[in-house]
Amino acid sequence: MADLLRDFAAAVARHPDRVALIDGRGRQTSFGALRARSEAFAAAWQRKGIRPGHRVLLAMSVDADLYAALAALWSLGATVVLPEPAMGLAGFRHAARVTRPEGFCSSGAFGLLKWVLPGLWGTMPLRPASHPGPLRDAPGREVSGEDGSVALISFTSGTGGAPKAIPRSHDFLDAQHRAVAPLLESDRADERDLVAFPVFVLINLAAGRTSVLPNWRMSRIAALPPDRLRDWIERQGVTRALIPPSLCEKLAVSGVPPQLDRVFTGGGPVFPDLVDRLRQAAPHLRLTCVYGSTEAEPIAHLDTADLRAADETAMDQGQGLLVGHPVAGILLRIEKGEIQVAGAHVNGGYLDPAQDAETKIREGGTLWHRTGDAGHLDGQGRLWLLGRVGSEVEIDGQTVHPFSVEITVRRWPGVRNCALMAEEGRAVLFIDGDAENARQWQERAASLGIGRVIRVDRMPMDRRHASKIDRKALRDWRGR
């Protein structure tokens, strides 16, 4: 975090009047104003009693005050706790119970949570003042990032059970900064990035770039009308978008505004049919797919301009989903078909050490993280995804991974989404799509050795980015 805070201070010195953030209401905050606000928060909260090592649970609207609060708390040496937003009240309850914070930083109606959740009853209340005034006291210790202290505690999405708390040290965040920043570099000084991933906002603040924040609730992406997304991009002059695949789907429907020339997408698989539809909607658009996990982001990336006809044929013929070369600074290996990674920006363990056994492997001085994703490397060192480990099915005596079939099925007439799963030892294909194509689906599935096709009205998706099929929810639906 020392690198991030230092680079942010340098960006403020170079461009104090440049717009740093545009929030969902269209309000602009300059780099100088953001820095002044964070310093005022730090002074006020130090007087409140916040000290190095204190855990502070953050519950704030996604606006400039959120990022000013992050900078303020880090400058005081505090550890910020970020609940899983997609879980709503349950996420705050879980975060408070697991981390036992000393402070509770809130804005607006979020402040009421202190009286609703027992885990927050004894915490120091911190609020962003409307008129904080000048900085009177020096902030707490300077963050060095060399002591391994924890800067942030966030959570896994919880799709595999209760969300796991992930402590992120200052060293980790600096390493993540170094891994992500090269992907976002630009020769243009006037870039305006629509950013749906908080870590990318931090990178932009350090780089002196303008970030446009969402004007919708990220926990309700599925309900966002495509035209509203396009309108927000047009009104704010967005030139690049850093968004999950579910929002790319909406852009393919609404059309891509002409000034938007670059999209970075991740948080879920980016299938070839979506790439094709975006190309058709905007031939000028450059698309970069970023693969990673909550514990290791990023792992690999692919500029779709580098896709060749042979790559697209290989994906259609069952080789999996190409996600490109591993990023610099990460070690990657395939063990028993599973992708495992190690490196400075790979999380070293969970807050509860008992949870490490499932996903962490220590070999000498190297800590490997098991991603839970199946995949393989090709002769060029590029990574291909096959789906989650354990999600494979048996077809005609052969083990088949979901992506090997789903990539092809998504191109069938009338298919919006699909999931290949096993039921009672048999392969079953679930399809969200137009019912008039059902007979054709069944015939095509039979030619692949799949005996049953089930149409669903809506495919259940993950709560965080609405970009990955929630197979547990789909299985539970079948069990009712």
C-alpha positions in Angstrom: 0.0 0.0 0.0 3.0 2.3 0.4 3.4 2.3 -3.4 -0.3 3.1 -4.0 -0.4 5.9 -1.4 2.9 7.4 -2.6 1.8 7.3 -6.3 -1.5 8.8 -5.3 0.3 11.7 -3.5 2.4 12.2 -6.7 -0.7 12.3 -8.8 -2.2 14.9 -6.5 1.0 17.0 -6.8 1.0 16.7 -10.6 -2.7 17.2 -11.3 -4.5 18.6 -8.2 -7.4 20.0 -10.3 -7.9 16.9 -12.5 -11.1 15.0 -11.9 -10.3 11.9 -9.9 -13.8 10.5 -9.4 -17.3 10.9 -10.8 -19.8 9.2 -8.6 -23.2 7.7 -9.6 -25.0 11.0 -9.2 -22.5 12.7 -11.6 -20.7 14.6 -8.8 -17.0 15.3 -9.6 -14.2 15.2 -7.1 -10.7 16.4 -8.0 -7.5 14.7 -6.9 -6.7 17.7 -4.6 -10.1 17.7 -3.0 -10.0 13.9 -2.5 -6.6 14.2 -0.8 -7.7 17.0 1.5 -10.8 15.1 2.4 -8.9 12.0 3.3 -6.5 14.0 5.5 -9.3 15.6 7.3 -11.0 12.2 7.9 -7.6 10.9 9.2 -7.2 13.7 11.7 -10.8 13.4 13.0 -10.7 9.7 13.3 -7.3 9.7 15.1 -8.9 12.0 17.6 -11.7 9.5 17.9 -9.2 6.9 19.0 -8.3 4.9 15.8 -4.9 3.4 16.2 -2.6 1.2 14.1 -3.9 -2.3 13.9 -7.5 -1.4 14.7 -10.1 -3.1 12.4 -12.7 -0.8 11.0 -15.7 -2.2 9.2 -16.7 0.0 6.3 -20.3 0.5 5.2 -20.5 3.4 2.7 -22.0 4.4 -0.6 -19.8 4.0 -3.6 -18.6 7.6 -3.9 -15.6 9.8 -3.3 -16.0 9.6 0.5 -15.6 5.8 0.3 -12.1 6.2 -1.3 -11.2 9.1 1.0 -12.1 6.9 3.9 -9.9 4.1 2.7 -6.9 6.4 2.3 -7.5 8.0 5.7 -7.8 4.7 7.5 -4.7 3.2 5.8 -2.7 6.4 6.7 -3.6 5.7 10.3 -2.4 2.1 10.1 -5.9 0.7 10.5 -7.2 -2.5 8.8 -10.3 -1.9 6.7 -13.0 -4.6 6.7 -15.1 -4.7 3.5 -18.1 -7.0 3.7 -19.4 -8.9 0.7 -21.9 -6.4 -0.7 -23.8 -8.9 -2.7 -25.0 -10.6 0.5 -26.7 -7.5 1.8 -27.4 -7.4 5.6 -26.2 -11.0 6.0 -22.8 -10.0 4.6 -22.4 -7.2 7.2 -23.5 -9.6 10.0 -21.0 -12.2 8.8 -18.1 -9.7 8.5 -18.8 -8.2 12.0 -18.9 -11.7 13.6 -15.8 -13.0 11.9 -13.5 -9.9 12.2 -14.7 -8.3 15.5 -13.9 -4.7 14.5 -13.0 -1.9 16.9 -14.5 0.8 14.6 -17.5 1.2 12.3 -17.2 3.7 9.5 -20.5 4.5 7.8 -22.3 7.0 5.6 -26.0 7.7 5.2 -28.5 5.1 6.3 -25.7 2.5 6.7 -25.1 4.1 10.1 -28.2 2.4 11.4 -26.4 -1.0 11.2 -24.5 -0.2 14.3 -27.8 -0.5 16.3 -29.0 -3.5 14.3 -26.0 -5.8 14.4 -24.7 -6.9 17.8 -21.2 -7.3 16.4 -21.0 -3.5 16.0 -22.5 -2.4 19.3 -19.2 -1.6 21.0 -17.4 -0.2 18.1 -16.2 3.4 17.6 -18.6 5.2 15.2 -16.8 7.0 12.4 -18.7 9.3 10.0 -17.4 11.4 7.1 -18.2 15.0 8.2 -19.9 17.3 5.9 -17.4 20.1 6.7 -14.4 18.3 8.1 -12.2 21.5 8.2 -8.4 21.7 7.9 -6.0 19.0 9.1 -4.9 19.9 12.6 -3.2 16.7 13.8 -0.6 14.7 12.0 -1.9 11.4 10.8 -0.7 8.2 12.3 2.3 6.2 11.4 3.5 6.3 7.7 2.5 3.1 6.0 5.7 1.4 5.0 4.2 -1.8 3.5 7.2 -3.6 4.8 5.9 -5.0 8.1 3.4 -7.4 6.7 0.6 -5.6 8.5 -2.9 -6.2 7.2 -4.4 -3.3 5.1 -7.7 -4.9 4.1 -9.9 -7.8 5.0 -12.4 -8.8 2.2 -14.4 -11.9 1.5 -14.9 -14.6 -1.0 -18.2 -14.6 -2.8 -19.5 -17.4 -0.7 -20.7 -19.5 -3.7 -19.0 -22.6 -2.2 -20.4 -22.0 1.4 -19.9 -19.2 3.9 -17.7 -16.4 2.6 -14.1 -16.7 3.8 -12.3 -13.7 5.2 -9.2 -12.9 3.3 -6.5 -10.6 4.9 -4.6 -8.5 2.4 -1.3 -7.0 3.6 0.1 -3.7 2.4 2.7 -5.8 0.5 0.0 -7.8 -1.2 -1.9 -4.7 -2.3 1.3 -3.1 -3.7 2.1 -6.3 -5.5 -1.4 -6.4 -7.0 -0.9 -2.8 -8.0 2.3 -3.7 -9.9 0.5 -6.7 -11.6 -2.6 -4.7 -12.7 -1.2 -1.3 -13.5 0.6 -2.3 -16.8 -2.7 -3.7 -18.1 -4.3 -0.3 -17.7 -1.6 2.0 -19.0 -2.6 4.5 -21.6 -0.9 7.2 -23.7 -4.0 9.3 -23.4 -4.2 11.8 -20.6 -7.9 12.3 -20.9 -9.0 8.7 -20.4 -12.3 8.3 -18.5 -12.7 4.8 -17.1 -16.1 3.4 -16.1 -14.9 1.1 -13.2 -17.0 -1.6 -11.6 -14.1 -3.2 -9.7 -12.9 -1.2 -6.6 -9.2 -2.4 -6.9 -9.1 -0.8 -10.4 -10.2 2.5 -8.9 -7.3 2.4 -6.6 -4.9 1.8 -9.5 -6.4 4.7 -11.4 -6.1 7.0 -8.3 -2.4 6.1 -8.2 -2.0 6.7 -11.9 -3.8 10.0 -12.0 -6.6 8.8 -14.2 -10.3 9.7 -13.9 -12.7 6.9 -12.7 -16.4 7.0 -13.4 -18.3 5.0 -10.7 -21.4 2.9 -11.4 -24.8 4.7 -11.2 -26.5 1.4 -10.4 -26.3 -1.1 -7.5 -23.7 -3.7 -8.2 -25.8 -6.2 -6.3 -28.5 -5.8 -8.9 -26.7 -5.9 -12.2 -29.2 -8.3 -13.7 -31.9 -5.6 -13.3 -29.9 -2.9 -15.0 -31.6 -1.9 -18.4 -29.0 -2.0 -21.2 -30.0 1.5 -22.4 -29.3 2.9 -18.9 -25.7 1.6 -19.1 -25.2 3.1 -22.6 -26.7 6.4 -21.4 -24.3 6.6 -18.4 -21.3 5.9 -20.7 -22.4 8.6 -23.1 -23.2 11.3 -20.5 -19.9 10.9 -18.7 -17.7 10.7 -21.8 -16.4 7.2 -20.8 -13.5 6.1 -23.1 -12.8 2.8 -21.4 -14.9 0.4 -19.3 -13.7 -2.1 -16.6 -16.8 -4.2 -16.2 -17.9 -7.8 -15.7 -19.1 -10.0 -18.6 -22.8 -9.5 -17.6 -22.4 -5.8 -18.4 -20.6 -6.6 -21.6 -23.8 -8.6 -22.5 -25.8 -5.5 -22.0 -23.5 -3.4 -24.2 -23.9 -6.0 -26.9 -27.6 -5.4 -26.7 -27.7 -1.6 -26.3 -24.9 -0.8 -28.7 -21.5 0.6 -27.9 -21.1 4.4 -27.8 -18.5 5.5 -30.3 -16.2 7.2 -27.8 -15.9 3.9 -25.9 -12.9 2.2 -27.5 -11.6 -0.2 -24.9 -13.2 -2.7 -22.5 -11.5 -4.8 -19.8 -13.7 -7.6 -18.5 -13.4 -10.2 -15.8 -15.2 -11.7 -12.8 -16.6 -14.5 -15.0 -15.9 -16.4 -18.2 -15.9 -14.4 -21.4 -17.3 -16.8 -24.0 -16.5 -16.5 -27.8 -20.2 -15.8 -28.7 -20.1 -12.7 -26.5 -16.8 -11.6 -28.1 -18.4 -12.0 -31.5 -21.5 -10.0 -30.6 -19.4 -7.1 -29.2 -17.3 -7.2 -32.4 -20.5 -6.9 -34.5 -21.8 -4.1 -32.3 -18.5 -2.1 -32.4 -15.8 -3.2 -34.8 -13.5 -0.5 -33.3 -13.8 -1.9 -29.8 -10.7 -3.4 -28.2 -11.5 -6.1 -25.7 -9.2 -7.5 -23.0 -10.3 -10.5 -20.9 -8.8 -10.8 -17.4 -8.8 -14.1 -15.5 -8.3 -14.3 -11.8 -9.9 -15.2 -8.5 -10.6 -13.4 -5.2 -7.4 -14.8 -3.8 -5.3 -14.1 -6.9 -6.2 -11.2 -9.3 -5.0 -11.1 -12.0 -3.7 -14.5 -13.1 -3.9 -14.2 -17.0 -5.2 -11.9 -19.6 -6.1 -12.0 -23.3 -6.4 -9.2 -25.8 -9.1 -10.7 -28.2 -7.4 -9.0 -31.1 -4.7 -11.7 -30.7 -7.3 -14.5 -31.2 -6.7 -16.5 -34.4 -9.0 -18.6 -36.4 -7.3 -21.7 -35.1 -7.9 -20.6 -31.5 -11.6 -20.0 -32.2 -11.9 -23.4 -33.9 -10.2 -25.1 -31.0 -12.6 -23.5 -28.5 -15.6 -24.6 -30.6 -14.2 -28.2 -30.8 -14.0 -28.6 -27.0 -10.5 -27.5 -26.1 -11.8 -25.1 -23.5 -11.9 -21.3 -23.1 -8.6 -19.5 -23.9 -7.7 -16.8 -21.4 -4.2 -16.0 -22.5 -0.7 -15.8 -21.0 -0.1 -15.7 -17.3 0.7 -12.1 -16.1 4.2 -11.2 -15.1 5.1 -11.9 -11.5 2.9 -15.0 -11.1 3.9 -18.7 -11.1 1.4 -21.1 -12.6 1.2 -24.8 -12.8 -1.3 -27.5 -13.6 -1.6 -30.3 -11.0 -4.0 -33.1 -11.6 -5.9 -30.9 -14.0 -6.2 -28.0 -11.6 -4.8 -24.5 -12.0 -2.5 -23.5 -9.1 -0.7 -20.2 -8.7 1.9 -18.6 -6.5 3.4 -15.1 -6.3 3.5 -11.8 -4.4 -0.1 -11.0 -5.3 -1.5 -14.4 -4.5 -3.2 -14.4 -1.1 -1.2 -16.3 1.6 -4.0 -17.6 3.7 -7.4 -16.9 5.2 -8.2 -15.1 8.5 -9.2 -18.4 9.9 -6.0 -20.6 9.4 -8.2 -23.8 9.6 -9.6 -22.8 6.2 -6.1 -22.9 4.5 -5.9 -26.7 4.3 -8.4 -26.8 1.5 -6.7 -24.4 -0.9 -3.1 -23.8 0.2 -0.1 -26.0 -0.5 3.3 -25.1 1.0 6.3 -26.5 -0.8 9.6 -25.3 0.6 9.5 -21.5 0.4 6.6 -21.4 -2.1 2.9 -21.2 -1.2 0.7 -22.4 -3.9 -3.0 -21.5 -4.1 -5.5 -24.0 -5.5 -7.9 -22.0 -7.7 -10.4 -24.8 -8.0 -10.5 -24.2 -11.8 -9.6 -27.0 -14.2 -7.4 -26.0 -17.2 -4.4 -26.7 -19.3 -1.5 -24.8 -20.9 -0.8 -25.0 -24.6 2.5 -25.1 -26.5 2.6 -21.3 -26.5 2.3 -21.1 -22.7 -1.3 -19.8 -22.9 -3.9 -20.9 -20.3 -7.2 -22.6 -21.2 -10.1 -23.0 -18.8 -12.3 -26.0 -18.6 -14.7 -25.2 -15.7 -14.6 -25.9 -12.0 -12.8 -28.9 -10.7 -15.4 -31.6 -9.8 -18.0 -30.2 -12.3 -17.0 -32.6 -15.1 -19.4 -35.2 -16.4 -19.2 -38.7 -18.0 -20.4 -38.9 -21.7 -20.0 -42.2 -23.5 -17.4 -43.3 -21.0 -15.3 -40.1 -21.4 -14.7 -37.4 -18.9 -16.0 -34.1 -20.2 -15.6 -30.6 -18.7 -18.4 -28.1 -18.9 -16.7 -25.4 -21.0 -15.8 -28.1 -23.6 -19.6 -28.4 -24.4 -21.0 -25.1 -23.2 -18.9 -22.9 -25.6 -20.5 -24.8 -28.5 -24.0 -24.9 -27.1 -24.1 -21.1 -26.6 -23.9 -20.7 -30.4 -27.0 -22.9 -30.9 -30.2 -21.0 -32.1 -32.1 -19.3 -29.4 -29.7 -20.1 -26.6 -29.0 -17.3 -24.0 -27.1 -19.4 -21.5 -26.4 -23.0 -20.7 -24.9 -25.4 -18.1 -23.7 -28.9 -18.5 -24.1 -30.9 -15.2 -24.4 -34.4 -13.9 -27.6 -35.9 -12.5 -27.6 -39.4 -11.1 -24.5 -40.1 -13.1 -25.9 -38.9 -16.4 -25.0 -35.7 -18.4 -27.8 -33.2 -18.5 -27.8 -29.9 -20.4 -29.7 -27.0 -18.9 -30.6 -24.2 -21.4 -32.0 -20.7 -20.8 -33.4 -19.8 -24.2 -36.3 -19.6 -26.6 -38.7 -22.6 -26.2 -39.4 -22.9 -30.0 -35.9 -24.2 -30.4 -36.2 -27.0 -27.8 -36.6 -29.9 -30.3 -33.5 -28.8 -32.2 -31.6 -28.5 -28.9 -32.5 -32.1 -28.0 -31.4 -33.4 -31.4 -28.1 -31.6 -31.2 -27.5 -32.7 -27.6 -28.1 -36.3 -28.6 -25.4 -36.0 -31.3 -23.0 -35.1 -28.5 -24.1 -38.1 -26.4 -26.2 -36.0 -24.0 -29.5 -37.7 -23.5 -31.5 -34.9 -21.7 -32.1 -31.2 -22.2 -34.0 -29.2 -19.6 -35.1 -25.6 -20.4 -35.0 -23.1 -17.6 -36.7 -19.7 -17.5 -33.7 -18.0 -16.0 -30.3 -19.3 -15.3 -29.2 -18.6 -11.6 -26.0 -16.5 -11.6 -23.5 -15.4 -8.9 -24.5 -12.5 -6.7 -21.3 -10.6 -7.0 -21.0 -10.0 -10.8 -24.0 -11.9 -12.3 -21.4 -13.5 -14.7 -21.0 -17.1 -13.5 -23.6 -19.8 -13.3 -24.5 -20.6 -9.7 -24.5 -24.4 -10.2 -25.4 -25.0 -6.6 -28.6 -22.9 -6.9 -29.4 -24.7 -10.1 -28.9 -28.1 -8.4 -31.0 -27.0 -5.4 -33.8 -25.9 -7.9 -33.8 -29.3 -9.4 -34.0 -30.9 -5.9 -37.2 -29.1 -5.0 
